[in-house]
Amino acid sequence: MSDLSPMDLYEKLTAQGETVRSLKAQKSPKADVDAAVQLLLQMKLDYKRVTGQDYKAGCPPVDGEMLEEHGAVLEDGDDQVDPWSVSSSSAKGVDYDKLIVRFGSSKIDQELVDRIGRVTGKTPHRFLRRGIFFSHRDMHQILDAFEKQKSFYLYTGRGPSSEAMHVGHLIPFIFTKWLQDVFDVPLVIQMTDDEKYLWKDLSLDECHRYTVENARDIIACGFDVNKTFIFSDLDYMGASPAFYRNVVKVQKHVTFNQVKGIFGFTDSDCIGKISFPAIQAAPSFSSSFPQIFGERTDVQCLIPCAIDQDPYFRMTRDVAPRIGYPKPALLHSTFFPALQGAQTKMSASDANSSIFLTDSAKQIKNKINKHAFSGGKDTVEEHRKCGGNPDVDVSFMYLSFFLEDDDELEKIRQDYSSGALLTGELKKSLIETLQPMIAAHQERRRLVTDDIVQQFMSPRKLHFNH
Amino acid sequence: MSDLSPMDLYEKLTAQGETVRSLKAQKSPKADVDAAVQLLLQMKLDYKRVTGQDYKAGCPPVDGEMLEEHGAVLEDGDDQVDPWSVSSSSAKGVDYDKLIVRFGSSKIDQELVDRIGRVTGKTPHRFLRRGIFFSHRDMHQILDAFEKQKSFYLYTGRGPSSEAMHVGHLIPFIFTKWLQDVFDVPLVIQMTDDEKYLWKDLSLDECHRYTVENARDIIACGFDVNKTFIFSDLDYMGASPAFYRNVVKVQKHVTFNQVKGIFGFTDSDCIGKISFPAIQAAPSFSSSFPQIFGERTDVQCLIPCAIDQDPYFRMTRDVAPRIGYPKPALLHSTFFPALQGAQTKMSASDANSSIFLTDSAKQIKNKINKHAFSGGKDTVEEHRKCGGNPDVDVSFMYLSFFLEDDDELEKIRQDYSSGALLTGELKKSLIETLQPMIAAHQERRRLVTDDIVQQFMSPRKLHFNH
């Protein structure tokens, strides 16, 4: 019956409400009224379970709403965040403090940022200093162990749904490279080409080709080939019995009810989607990579990722102790906003929704000037008088991702807020930050030969100190 | 809502029936009655879909009933046949003619048996002559192509749930070896150790060990190492990107609704079970074995198996054209009865339920004399007078599987029916048939070295003529 649509359920519930009302109006026998009411209540519970909403007479179900884990259903005004869609009604974007409460993770506070600085002896990355990586699970445990010379490894990934990657896609990789450098630990990067095949209207060969093309951009971020293994699911599953064994182990310990609750799968979803979460979970366990970790099954994993990937790893952390493995720790980033504003969705198919890694200096300039949502006022006079709003200004948001100098960023914020800095000038700062950054990326990518890609993607031993 | 139990649904339906009755009794407004009736009808449809039974007031749902594909629900007295359980209320066992109608397959009639004889130039195997392989899908198509020099390949398998294999487990392998010999075609044998891990309380290593032990017994059936590839799912998935690609292709084209309908999975089943059918489907496509078939994706597959495996291949045949592959053809066998009778279940954990491949001559003799269900009469006098019933006599059934000489078997049948042959004498025939057969198997198995197992289980090119 779960393949009844929310609308079907709504209509049945409405009909049953009518039945109850008329039974009462007619002063029908108590037993009849009770039976009808009981059915009504059960239907309301079912409705809430399926739609994540309370039934309200006259209010049909909102399309696309998803079931949340542990019955934590969405309230009006809540942001929607899951691996396939992110939406917010606020120009500032998603309310991340609310998300920490809803997901049950921990805030990355100043104390943790300072501790990372102390432990590594390096200035914490700007993504940490500015709350771009804002939430974590068990990061203190990673640091405790690291201080005792106990090693860990990094795991991140990408779903290669097209050749086109934009600057937002770099966020986890820029940060992961920094983590690899300051902790000197091995890193595995999963390219979920199987997932993209299952979710998109693409052939296996297309998904695999995007994996290789995206791997070039990832490698261009500067990862150390001696410490980094990049793998295509389609290749590695067919190359590593150890990986498949861990996939099957996870698959044995997760029910359809659970993935339905966590990911909102329905009975109409293909069985590939339903079992895929186990494939994203498996790299969280060091025994999936015997070529790197030998027989060790206890090397803990730290996963830097955008917060929308957390459902996969909540599931993974739930399963881990039941199959004898340590839970992976996590560092969560905020979302990278579209040029048009933090509440619109970036799309790889809309070239104007972000700055792509293939954009020329001229395209970067034009896109920012033409499409970047501005927090400035309508006229120069008004702007000078009242100042702009950096909190909703996309150019300022992008600068906070990419401008390294904290003082310079703070000055821009103050000047923009006061009206001393005009929108055109703010945009100029961003253009001058992104143009050389993208050009340098393109130059590094040009040097990534097929041979180098092949090296990164070959299962092999990695070199690291701990 | 599909995780409502059949009993929950039954109770709700009963309550709703009461509501309708009282609405009518009170001459409530037509709209109210109609709404309640409509709901009742929908609930009845849902009930039938979930339980496979019509709702009858006062008759709670029968536990364990399964949903059949294409709405062909079980009727009272029908046998239950699916990959995990087979049960029948008749001492003769499952009604196979009924099963052909229910599964929508074709009967192997005399014409087909004769044609196989003509095409191969060999006497059809006793399993064909005696209706032990009784049902098929597309076997004429295989023969048409074979007559035009178009090759096919054989695929069969085994779920290695324990070390102990009994004579019944040999049926598909004895027959497959004959097919390999007379058609001179390559053969792949899937050991579903991943399936056994998912379904049973066993470790991955145990399941893999059973695979290797069972492979020894299979090899001892006499397969040609140059034409036969035996593979563990746990190994081959991690050794063949081509195999995983076909698994993912199938997984993309089958929904949870479909496997729920075909296999009776529920929301409480683990996601590994739910996606497993794709893994049993994939070897039906020649592109899963590029080491054998090169780039050819169009070599048709013929699957000899017990009829309880048909649900997997109904699903496979449904998917095949949608992913550009030929449908596999099938040859279905009847079930091998337990010593205690055709309606009881054989169990690898009950040493007395069958003749095991490890039994000594003495154990064989004792088991048959002590446990084989007899169709004879209670006293010698009565037996001489009225004769025995070979149709329910397990010793006679076993002889029909293993005694090669048709005339001898027919004579035994007639003499037993007439009373000329006593139960003890019938059992003696069986003992004298099985003792040398099992001894020869044990001797051949003894010669199967680790090296030979390794050869059979290495992905490699096979030699065959077509």
Interface residues (C-beta under 8 A of the other chain):
Chain A: M1 S2 D3 L4 K12 A15 Q16 E18 T19 S22 L23 Q26 S28 P29 A31 D32 A35 A36 Q38 L39 Q42 D46 R49 V50 D194 Y197 L198 L204 L234 D235 M237 G238 A239 S240 P241 A242 F243 Y244 R245 V248 K249 Q251 K252 H253 V254 T255 F256 N257 V259 K260 F265 T266 D267 S268 D269 C270 I271 G272 I274 S275 P277 A278
Chain B: M1 S2 D3 L4 L9 K12 A15 Q16 E18 T19 S22 L23 Q26 S28 P29 A31 D32 A35 A36 Q38 L39 Q42 D46 V50 D194 Y197 L198 L204 L234 D235 M237 G238 A239 S240 P241 A242 F243 Y244 R245 V248 K249 Q251 K252 H253 V254 T255 F256 N257 V259 K260 F265 T266 D267 S268 D269 C270 I271 G272 I274 S275 P277 A278
